[in-house]
């Protein structure tokens, strides 16, 4: 998979859908903004949690979005790999395969 092309297409598709349901799109964006806001947990920790959920639910576009956010937040390869080990432990074989996808996305976006 070419992660850059895949994510560009995903963003385009979401943009089209957002125009069809602007109130829902705005509400979703607002929810994300407040959910990711640093508090007792910092944004990086929250994005690691989101990546684990993306792996568990096998959501390629979610993996792409959260890996990009983690790169923006300065995640190291070692930190990512430790998080992927935990996701694999909790999710078994399917999460192992999707963790490999997340590592590939990290490599491409870094």
SULQUI-V747406 format. One record per pair of residues at least 6 apart in sequence whose C-alpha atoms are under 8 Angstrom apart, sorted by the first residue. I is the first residue (numbers start at 1). J is the second residue. D is the distance in Angstrom with one decimal. If there is no record, write none. Layout:
# SULQUI-V747406
i = <I	I>
j = <J	J>
d = <D	D>
This chain:
# SULQUI-V747406
i = <3	3	3	3	4	4	6	7	7	7	10	18	18	36	36	36	36	37	44	44	44	47	47	47	48	48	48	50	51	51	51	51	52	52	52	54	54	54	55	55	55	55	55	55	56	56	56	56	56	58	58	58	63	63	64	64	67	67	67	68	68	71	71	71	80	81	84	84	85	87	87	87	88	88	88	88>
j = <64	105	108	109	108	109	61	61	64	65	61	24	25	42	43	46	47	43	70	73	75	66	69	70	66	70	83	66	62	63	66	67	83	84	87	60	62	63	63	87	95	98	99	102	87	91	94	95	98	94	95	98	102	105	102	105	102	105	106	106	109	106	109	110	103	103	96	99	99	95	96	99	94	95	96	99>
d = <7.2	6.0	6.9	7.9	7.6	7.5	7.9	6.6	6.7	7.9	6.9	7.6	5.3	8.0	5.4	6.3	7.5	6.1	6.4	6.2	7.9	6.1	7.1	6.4	7.7	7.4	7.0	6.7	7.4	5.9	5.6	7.1	7.5	7.4	5.5	7.4	5.5	5.5	6.7	7.1	5.7	5.5	6.4	7.9	7.3	6.1	7.8	5.8	8.0	7.9	7.6	6.5	6.1	8.0	7.3	6.5	6.9	6.9	6.1	7.5	6.8	7.6	7.9	7.0	7.7	7.5	8.0	5.5	7.9	6.3	7.6	7.2	7.9	4.9	4.7	6.8>
